[in-house]
Amino acid sequence: MFLTMNNTNSQKKITSGTLYIVATPIGNLEDFSYRAIETLKAVDLILAEDTRKFGIIKKLYNIETPAISLFEHNESFKVEEILRRLEEGASLALVSDAGTPLISDPGYRVVSECRSRGFKISPIPGASAVTSALSISGLETDKFIFLGFLPVKQGKKKSTLEEFCLLPATVVFFESPHRLIKTLILVNDLFPLRKIVVCRELTKIYEEVLSGTASDILSDLNKRSSIKGEIVVLISKNNTTELDLD
């Protein structure tokens, strides 16, 4: 166990020239650590994936720190500005729309450049849809592989699943609601015997977890007029040396 007890003053201390990677709630806004809130209040600037969405958190927790946008399409242009601010001694915090930054979210370029330039980068851990889904899935968690979002094209999606689902590890990935059915049909074709878990809207009002074979879950979902929400899919690990194909 990695656990140290710090006094309140040391928890609040912010170091100049440091980039803090701050996890935010994935749904329920009460899933926010005291340290994360205090860090966001104390830094000089917040880099937010969407300043409008982050504005909800700012208002709820009375965070007055200014925020600028940092998203996929402007990250490469913002790197030098961020490095300059750190060089001048500013303390910055990076947040994504939900959960732990950089997990299928922007920030890689910034963190990579900061690391290569020798700036201090400090994590403020918290919610993650990946670990939350794993913790309630009932699948083995000693080894897992996270694939982010699968390729959109079915051919590439099929080859990705064939590659990683051969490994002796639980496979985890995100999926959009309008692609979920097609993805599960593909999973059913490839791995009809595997246990599948679909987590939808974790920590939110309409949180739902479906478990069974892909066929079982498809039978349920096909009865619905629509599927909405943030979705995490988990596939049980391969216990054989072959794909589940005839």
C-alpha positions as CSV (number, residue, x, y, z in Angstrom):
1,M,0.0,0.0,0.0
2,F,1.3,3.4,-1.0
3,L,-0.1,5.7,1.7
4,T,1.4,8.7,3.4
5,M,-0.3,11.0,5.8
6,N,0.2,14.7,5.2
7,N,-1.0,17.7,7.2
8,T,-3.5,20.1,5.6
9,N,-0.9,22.7,4.8
10,S,1.3,20.3,2.8
11,Q,-1.8,19.0,0.9
12,K,-2.6,22.6,-0.2
13,K,1.0,23.5,-1.2
14,I,1.3,24.3,-4.9
15,T,4.8,24.3,-6.5
16,S,5.6,27.0,-9.1
17,G,6.5,25.8,-12.6
18,T,4.5,22.6,-12.1
19,L,1.8,21.0,-14.3
20,Y,-0.9,19.2,-12.3
21,I,-2.9,16.5,-14.0
22,V,-6.2,16.6,-12.2
23,A,-8.9,14.0,-12.4
24,T,-12.5,15.2,-12.4
25,P,-15.8,13.3,-11.9
26,I,-17.0,11.0,-14.6
27,G,-20.7,11.7,-13.8
28,N,-21.6,12.3,-10.2
29,L,-20.2,15.7,-9.4
30,E,-19.7,14.7,-5.7
31,D,-17.0,12.3,-6.8
32,F,-14.3,15.0,-6.5
33,S,-11.5,14.8,-4.1
34,Y,-10.7,17.7,-1.6
35,R,-7.2,17.8,-2.9
36,A,-8.3,18.2,-6.5
37,I,-10.6,21.1,-5.6
38,E,-7.9,22.8,-3.6
39,T,-5.4,22.3,-6.3
40,L,-7.7,23.9,-9.0
41,K,-8.3,26.8,-6.7
42,A,-4.6,27.4,-6.0
43,V,-3.0,27.1,-9.5
44,D,-2.5,30.1,-11.7
45,L,-4.3,28.7,-14.8
46,I,-6.5,25.7,-15.7
47,L,-6.2,24.0,-19.1
48,A,-9.7,22.6,-19.8
49,E,-10.8,20.4,-22.6
50,D,-14.1,22.3,-22.8
51,T,-14.2,25.5,-20.7
52,R,-18.0,25.5,-20.9
53,K,-18.4,22.1,-19.4
54,F,-15.7,22.8,-16.8
55,G,-17.6,25.9,-16.0
56,I,-20.2,23.7,-14.2
57,I,-17.5,22.4,-11.9
58,K,-16.0,25.9,-11.4
59,K,-19.4,27.3,-10.3
60,L,-20.3,24.4,-8.1
61,Y,-17.0,24.4,-6.2
62,N,-16.4,28.2,-6.3
63,I,-13.2,27.8,-8.3
64,E,-12.2,31.3,-9.4
65,T,-9.0,30.3,-11.3
66,P,-9.1,31.4,-15.0
67,A,-9.4,28.6,-17.5
68,I,-8.4,28.3,-21.2
69,S,-9.3,25.6,-23.7
70,L,-6.9,22.7,-24.5
71,F,-8.5,20.2,-26.9
72,E,-7.5,17.9,-29.6
73,H,-7.4,20.4,-32.4
74,N,-5.6,23.2,-30.6
75,E,-3.2,21.3,-28.4
76,S,-0.2,21.4,-30.8
77,F,-0.6,25.2,-31.0
78,K,-0.9,25.7,-27.3
79,V,2.2,23.7,-26.3
80,E,4.7,26.6,-26.5
81,E,2.5,29.0,-24.6
82,I,2.1,26.4,-21.8
83,L,5.9,25.8,-21.7
84,R,6.5,29.5,-21.6
85,R,4.1,29.9,-18.6
86,L,5.8,27.1,-16.8
87,E,9.2,28.6,-17.5
88,E,8.0,31.8,-16.0
89,G,7.1,30.0,-12.8
90,A,3.3,29.6,-13.3
91,S,1.5,26.6,-11.8
92,L,-1.0,25.0,-14.2
93,A,-3.6,22.3,-13.9
94,L,-4.9,20.1,-16.8
95,V,-8.4,18.7,-16.7
96,S,-10.5,16.8,-19.3
97,D,-14.3,16.8,-19.7
98,A,-14.6,13.9,-17.3
99,G,-12.3,11.5,-15.5
100,T,-8.6,11.2,-15.6
101,P,-6.9,13.4,-18.3
102,L,-5.1,11.7,-21.2
103,I,-7.2,8.5,-21.0
104,S,-8.6,8.8,-24.5
105,D,-8.5,12.6,-24.0
106,P,-6.2,15.4,-25.0
107,G,-3.0,16.3,-23.2
108,Y,-0.4,13.8,-24.5
109,R,1.6,16.4,-26.4
110,V,1.6,18.8,-23.5
111,V,2.7,16.2,-21.0
112,S,5.3,14.7,-23.3
113,E,6.9,18.1,-24.0
114,C,6.8,19.1,-20.4
115,R,8.5,15.8,-19.4
116,S,11.2,16.2,-22.1
117,R,11.9,19.8,-21.0
118,G,12.3,18.7,-17.4
119,F,9.2,20.4,-15.8
120,K,7.6,18.8,-12.8
121,I,4.3,17.0,-13.6
122,S,2.2,15.9,-10.6
123,P,-0.9,13.7,-10.7
124,I,-4.0,14.5,-8.6
125,P,-5.8,11.1,-9.0
126,G,-9.5,10.5,-9.0
127,A,-12.3,9.1,-11.1
128,S,-11.7,6.9,-14.2
129,A,-14.4,5.2,-16.2
130,V,-11.9,2.4,-17.0
131,T,-11.1,1.4,-13.5
132,S,-14.7,2.0,-12.3
133,A,-16.0,-0.4,-14.9
134,L,-13.4,-3.0,-14.1
135,S,-14.1,-2.8,-10.4
136,I,-17.8,-3.8,-10.9
137,S,-17.5,-6.1,-13.9
138,G,-16.9,-9.4,-12.1
139,L,-14.2,-10.1,-14.7
140,E,-10.6,-10.8,-13.9
141,T,-8.6,-7.6,-13.2
142,D,-5.1,-8.8,-12.6
143,K,-4.3,-8.2,-16.3
144,F,-6.3,-5.9,-18.5
145,I,-5.8,-4.0,-21.8
146,F,-7.4,-0.7,-22.5
147,L,-8.0,0.1,-26.2
148,G,-9.6,3.5,-26.0
149,F,-12.2,3.9,-28.8
150,L,-12.1,1.1,-31.3
151,P,-11.7,2.0,-35.0
152,V,-14.9,3.1,-36.7
153,K,-14.5,0.9,-39.8
154,Q,-15.7,-2.6,-39.2
155,G,-12.7,-4.2,-40.9
156,K,-10.2,-2.4,-38.7
157,K,-12.4,-3.0,-35.7
158,K,-12.5,-6.7,-36.4
159,S,-8.7,-7.0,-36.7
160,T,-8.2,-5.0,-33.5
161,L,-10.5,-7.3,-31.6
162,E,-8.9,-10.4,-33.1
163,E,-5.4,-9.2,-32.1
164,F,-6.0,-8.1,-28.5
165,C,-8.7,-10.6,-27.5
166,L,-6.3,-13.4,-28.1
167,L,-4.3,-12.3,-25.1
168,P,-4.9,-13.6,-21.6
169,A,-6.2,-10.3,-20.3
170,T,-9.6,-8.6,-19.9
171,V,-10.1,-6.2,-22.8
172,V,-11.7,-2.8,-22.1
173,F,-12.7,-0.1,-24.5
174,F,-15.1,2.8,-25.0
175,E,-17.9,2.8,-27.5
176,S,-20.4,5.3,-28.7
177,P,-24.1,4.5,-28.3
178,H,-24.9,4.5,-32.1
179,R,-22.1,2.0,-32.8
180,L,-22.7,-0.3,-29.8
181,I,-25.0,-2.7,-31.6
182,K,-22.8,-3.2,-34.6
183,T,-19.8,-3.7,-32.3
184,L,-21.6,-6.3,-30.2
185,I,-22.7,-8.2,-33.3
186,L,-19.1,-8.4,-34.3
187,V,-18.0,-9.5,-30.9
188,N,-20.7,-12.2,-31.0
189,D,-19.4,-13.4,-34.3
190,L,-15.8,-13.6,-33.0
191,F,-16.3,-14.6,-29.4
192,P,-19.8,-16.1,-28.9
193,L,-18.8,-17.8,-25.6
194,R,-17.0,-14.9,-23.9
195,K,-18.5,-13.0,-21.0
196,I,-19.2,-9.4,-21.9
197,V,-20.0,-6.5,-19.6
198,V,-21.5,-3.2,-20.9
199,C,-21.4,-0.3,-18.4
200,R,-23.5,2.7,-19.3
201,E,-23.7,6.1,-17.6
202,L,-21.4,5.1,-14.7
203,T,-22.1,7.1,-11.5
204,K,-25.0,9.0,-13.2
205,I,-28.7,8.7,-12.5
206,Y,-29.3,6.1,-15.2
207,E,-26.3,4.0,-14.4
208,E,-26.7,0.5,-15.9
209,V,-24.6,-2.6,-16.1
210,L,-25.4,-5.4,-18.5
211,S,-23.6,-8.8,-18.3
212,G,-23.7,-12.0,-20.2
213,T,-22.6,-13.2,-23.7
214,A,-22.8,-10.7,-26.5
215,S,-25.9,-12.4,-27.7
216,D,-27.6,-12.0,-24.3
217,I,-26.8,-8.3,-24.3
218,L,-27.9,-7.8,-27.9
219,S,-31.2,-9.5,-27.1
220,D,-31.8,-6.8,-24.4
221,L,-30.6,-3.8,-26.4
222,N,-32.5,-4.7,-29.6
223,K,-35.8,-4.2,-27.6
224,R,-34.9,-0.6,-27.0
225,S,-35.9,2.3,-29.2
226,S,-32.6,4.1,-28.5
227,I,-29.3,3.8,-26.6
228,K,-27.8,6.8,-24.9
229,G,-24.9,7.7,-22.7
230,E,-21.2,7.1,-22.1
231,I,-20.4,3.4,-22.6
232,V,-17.6,1.1,-21.5
233,V,-17.4,-2.4,-22.9
234,L,-15.4,-5.2,-21.3
235,I,-14.6,-8.7,-22.8
236,S,-13.4,-11.5,-20.5
237,K,-9.9,-12.7,-21.0
238,N,-8.9,-15.5,-23.5
239,N,-8.4,-18.7,-21.6
240,T,-7.5,-20.7,-24.8
241,T,-5.0,-20.3,-27.6
242,E,-7.5,-19.8,-30.3
243,L,-10.3,-17.4,-31.3
244,D,-13.8,-18.5,-30.5
245,L,-14.5,-19.3,-34.1
246,D,-15.9,-22.5,-35.6
